Amino acid sequence: MRHMQSIFVLAAIGVAACRPSTTELTQGSEDQLAGTASVIDGDTIEIHGERIRLDGFDSPERGSICGSVNVYKKAAFVLSDFIGQRTVICDISGKDRYDRKIGNCEAGGKSLAEFMVSEGWARDWPRYSHGAYADEERQARNARRGIWGLDCPADLWGDRNYD
């Protein structure tokens, strides 16, 4: 099972899905960060000790449960499995209020944001994406992939506004 690749580390922020690496992390220019990524949750990774909030989408927050499914952990597993052992390349655009870098990241030439939204384990956040992933979210909802196939997706987002 691919989840066996992952090691789970209990941290102050919750459970972080991490993968062991035999490759050294590399850091590009200040506008780009590349290397082996550890998945913190469905929309946050870490490369070279730097937390990166993936831009333009949102995944369920810690404690998000739908029936028997811990959707917070599931989203992190899905992202970790997608990344696998591939190098992640992030174009950094700034920092958020938690001092994390904000980045558009890809692995194997595919956007992590596009992947997570299209698989249904995250949603487009037009305020930040300008609707870049609206089609992927619509298709995931229609196909009932990921959270959209569960009975409680509306309950997962708290009071956030996604307009």
N, C-alpha and C positions, 0 to 999 in steps of 0.2 A: 504494500500500500504506500502511495506517495507521501502520505502524512508521516510515515516513519522517518523520512528524511529530516523532519523538523524536530527541534528540541524546544521544549517549552520552559521558559524562564519566568518565574514569578517576580514581578517588579512592582514598584510603587504605582505605576500606571495601570497595572493589571497583568494579564498574561500576554507575553510577547512571543510571537512565533519566529524563531531564529534558525538559521541554517549554518552548520559548520563550513568553513572555507579553507581551502588550501592555497588560494590566491591572495596576494596582497592587494589591499585597497589602493586605488589611485584617485587622485584629485586633479581635475583639470583646471581650467581658468576659474576665476571667481564667479563667472556666470554659468559654469557647468561643473557638475560633480558626477563622477563615474566610479563604479566598483561593485563589489558584492554587497547586496542589500540584505538587511535583516528586516523582517516585517514586524511592525509594532502593532498595527491593526489594519483594517481594511482601507484606510486612506492615509496611513503614515508609515514611512520606512526610515531606516537609518543606514547611511553609508559613511564610512570613515569617521564614525562617532558623531556625525551630524544628523539630527532629526530633520526629515523632509516631509512636510504636509503636501500630499499630492493635490494639485490644483484642479478646480472646476467641478468637483463632485463630492458627495458625502456618503459615507457608509455608516451602518448602525454603530452607536456608541456603546461603551462598556456597560454591561448589565442588560443589554437588549435581548430579550427572550421572546420567542413566539412559540407557544405550546411547549414542546420538548426540545426545540431548536434554539441553541445559543447563537443567535445570528451575528453577534459581535465576533465570536470566535470563528464561526463558519466563514465570514467575510475574510478574516485574516488568513485562514487556511487556503481559501481559493486564491488569494493574491500570492501567497507563498508558493503554492503549487505551480502557478503560472510562471512566476519568476524562475523557479528551479535553481539551477547553477549558473544561469546567464548573468552577464554583466548588465547592470542597470545604468542608464545614462539619463541624467536630469539636467534640464535647463532651468536654472534658478532665477526667479523673478523678484524675490524680496523675502521678507520675514512676516510671520503672523504675530498676533498679540501674545503668543506663548513662546516667542523667540525661536520658533522653528523656521527653517528655510521653506519657502513655497516653491514647488517645482512641477514642471511638466516632465514626466519621466517615461521611459520606454525600456522594454527588454525584448531582445530579438526583433527589433524594428517595429514593435507594436506598442501603442500607448497604453500605459497601465490604467489610466482613467477610462479610456474607451473600452478596454477589456472588462473592467469591473462593472461598469454601467450596462454593457451589453449582456453580461452574464447574470444580471439582476441582483448583484450583491452590493450595489451602490446606486445612487440616483444623481442625475444631472443637477447642478446647482447654478442656474442661469445667472444669478448675481455675479458669479465668478467666471463662469464658462461662456457667458453670452449665448447660451443655448447650444454649445458645441456638441453636447451628448444627448440632446433632446430626442433625436431619431433612435438612438440606441436604447434609451429608457422606454420609449413608446413600444419598440419591438420586444423588449424584455417583458414589459407589462402584458402585451398582447399574447405572448407565448407562455406567460406565467412562469418565467425562469427566476431562479433564486428567491428572493424575498417576495416577489410578486406571485409566487405559487403558494405562499403560506396564507393563513387566514387572518393575519393581523398586520400587514405592512403599514397601514395608516397609523398604528400605535407606536411605531418604531422611531419616529422622528421628533418627538417632543413638541416644543413650541417653535421650532425653526420655521422660517418662512422661505419657501422654495420658489416664489414667484419671480 
